[in-house]
């Protein structure tokens, strides 16, 4: 008997033991999908729009900061170029 055949035989015995212990039902180690009744199904459209509006405000604020930084860097570059000439 090969090792694989021995493992298969042991698995059959172990599965039968579990089925016997649980009256023919397989054990669930929390990996199965659980159906819940009720509860939240996600954000409402109004809440999604509010979140999107907030995200746009944050992005615009950060974009403004970056634009100001680039403007300062360009001015500094131009000042240094003028001094070199």
RATA-V488220 format. One line per field, one symbol per residue. burial: b if it has 16 or more other C-alpha atoms within 10 Angstrom, else e. A space follows every 50 residues. Layout:
burial->???
//
This chain:
burial->eeeeeeeeeeeeeeeeeeeeeeeeeeeeeeeeeeeeeeeeeeeeeeeeee eeeeeeeeeeeeeeeeeeeeeeeeeeeeeeeeeee
//
